[in-house]
Amino acid sequence: MYTLKKSLGQHFLKDEIVIQKIIDAVRQDSFTNLLEVGPGAGALTKHLINLPAVNFKAVELDEEKVVYLQQKYPVLKDKIIHQSFLDIEKPFEEPFTVIGNFPYNISTQILFKILEWKDDVPCVIGMFQKEVAERAASKEGSKVYGVLSALVQAYYNVEYLFDVSNECFNPPPKVQSGVIKLIRRSEPLPVKSDRAYWVLVKTAFNQRRKTLRNAVKSLFTAEVLQDDIFNKRAEALSIEDFAALTFKMS
């Protein structure tokens, strides 16, 4: 068998209804390559390896789980990357879908890593701590709308699929969870550059209590800062607003 490692934030999904809902969400889109992040004891893996005509890989940091999975599912031989997801090279040459019950202690970093691969990852289905899932999916005007929301949604349409109770896990985490689906935007957001957009969003939300005029004054000329939009706070601006402002940055 295997042990649960708190240091790796391990909480294994055990609720078969939730597992089936996640698998159903994955099957709605066609793909050839699939990467599972953090397979753990294989709650999702046992279904994913049976998807027809799919080239499957998993990334798992815990050596004990790697050994367990390869013994229980011999088909996984040479299919498991024994590293942290944050350290791996791109696992496929062609586009690939990402799925996972993501380790909550690095879940935001996982999303940022996926953004680095956005040109090769058309779809992501992930379980996150509920607060992170809500942040990724929230729109302007929401209290939880912030850097993560604006950066992820610049490249993906995010759908909040459903809540998952902590009782669905072994051991139960102290937090609730949520499953979200990211589908890459068919048309990229028109921005001056990715870098300009990231700098603007991060600077704006770094002082989210201030008006935009005070928060981002280092990025614009005094003349541009006279525009009424700078009377607003960052959380009031849509991703389209931020994108449009990148063209006015000095």
N, C-alpha and C positions, 0 to 999 in steps of 0.2 A: 504494500500500500504506500501511502505518502503522508507527509506531515504538512501542516499549514504554517507558513512563515509570515509572521506579522511584519517583519522588517521589509518584506516585499509587497506589503499591502494586499495579501492574498485573501480574497473572499470569493468562494466558489459558488457559482450559480447552480441551484438544485431544482428549481421549479420548472417542470417540463412544459407547462403552459406558456411561460415566458420564453423558454428556449425555442418552442415552436413558433411563437410570434416573431422572434428575431430571424429564424430560418426563413419564414414566409416572406419577411421584408427583403431578405437577400435575394430570394428567387424571383422577385419582381423585375429584376434587371438582368440582361444577358451579359455575360463576361466569360473570359477564358482563363484569366489568372486571378487567384484569390490568396490574400495574405491574412492569416489570423494572428492578432497580437495578443499574447498572454493566454494561451490555451488552457493553462492550469491543469485540471484533472480531465479535461476533454468534454465538458458538457455540451459545448457547441461543436467541437471538433468531430465528434462521432457522427454528426449529421453532415457536416461540411465535406468530409472525405467521401461521402456517397453521392455528392452532386455529380450528375453526368457531364462528361467532357470538360471537366475543370482541372486546371493545373494548380494544385494546392500546396502552399507552404505555410509554416507557422514560425513565429519567433517567440522564444521562451528563455528567460534568463536563468531560471532555477533548474540546475542540473538534475535534481531528483525528479522533477516533473518531466524533463526530457526523457530520462530513462524509463519512467513509468509509462509515458505515452507510446514510446517505441515498442515497449514490451506488450502493451495492451492492444495496440493497433499497428501491426507489422508494416502496413502500407506506408506508415510515416517514416520509415527508414530513409535517411538522406533528405527528408522534407522539413526538418526542424532546424532553424537557425538558432544556435545556442549563444545568444547575446541579448543585451538590452536593445529594445527597439530604437532608442535614441542614438545608438552607436552603429547601427547596421548600414551597409551600403544598400542602394536600391535593389530589391530582391528579384526583379524581373526586368528583362530588356523591353518588353511590350507593356501596354497599359494594364493596370491591375486594380481590383477592388480590395478595400481594407475593411476588415470586420474585427470586433473584439469586445470583450468585457475588460475595458482598459484599466490598468492599475491606477487607482485614484490619485496616488501621490505624484504621478507624472502626466496626468491626463491632458493638462493644458499644453505641456511641452510636446506631447504626441501630436496634438492638432497643429502646432507650429511646424513640426517636422513634416507632416503631411502637406502643409502649404508649400514647403520647399519642393515637393514632388508633384505639385498640382497638375502639371502638364501630363503626368502619367497615371493620375488617380482620379478617374471619373466619378467614383462613388465610394462613400464611407458609411458604414453602419456601426455605431458604437454605443456601448453602455458607459455612462459617466456618472459621477456624483451629480445629483439632481441640479445643484446650483450651477455647475459647469455646463451641463446640458442646456439649462435655461439661458445662461449667458450667451452660449453659442447661437441660440435660436432667436434671441430677443431682438425687437425692433426699436428704433429711436423712440424716445419718450418713456421707455421702461426704466425702472430704477436699476435693473441689472444689465442694461445695455452699456457696453464699454469697449475696450480695446479688442478683446477676443471676438465680440460680435461683429465689429466693423471690419476686422481683418479677415475673418473666416468668410463672411458674407460677400466680400469683394470678389471672391472666386467661386463660392458655392451657394446654392439655394439650400437652406437648412430647414428641415421639418422635424418638429418634436413629435415623436411617435407615441410614446406612452411612459407612464411612471412604473417603477419597479420597487416594491416594498422591500425593506431590509430583511424581512422574514423569508425572502426567496433565496437567501444565501447561507452558506455554511463557512465560517461563523457569520452571524448577522452583523453587518457594519453598523456604525452608530448613525450613519446618514442614509437618506433615501436616495434612490437612483433614477435615472431616466435614460431612455434610448432615443437617439437622434439619427437622422439620415441626412447625409450631405450629397447633393448631386451637383456636379460642376456646372457652372453657368454656361449656357450655349453661346452667349455673347460676353466677352470680357468687359468689365467696367472700364470706360474710357478714362484713363489717368495720364498725367504728364509722365510719370514713371512709377513703377512699383515702390521704389525707394521713397519718392516724394510722398506717396500715399501713406506708407508706413510711418514715416517721420511725422507727418501732420496728425494722423490719428493718435499716435502715442503721445505726442506733445500736448494735444488738446485734452486728452483724458488724464494726463499726468496731474493736471490741476482742474479737475472737473467741477469744482465749486465755483471757479471763476468764470466770467464771461470769456468767450472765445478771444475777444480783443486782447485781454490781458494774458490769456494762457498761451497764445501762439504769436504774440507780437514780434518775436524774433524772426519769424518766417516770412513776413510780409512787409511791404513798404507802408509808410504812414498813410499814403493816399488810398491804398487798397483797404486798409483797416477801417476806413470811414463807412464802408458798406454796412447796411443794417444787419446782415447775417452775423456779424461779429458781436452783436448785442446778445446773441443766444449762448447757452452753454453747450458743451460738446454733446451731451446726451440728447439734445433736441435735433441734431443734424443727422440726416439719413446718409447712407453710404454714397448715394448720388451727390449729395451736397458736398461731402468731403472730396469726392472725386473731382467735381467741378472746381473746387478751390485749389486743387493742386496746380492747375494751369495759371493761377495768379500768384503762386509762391515766388519769392525773389531769390 
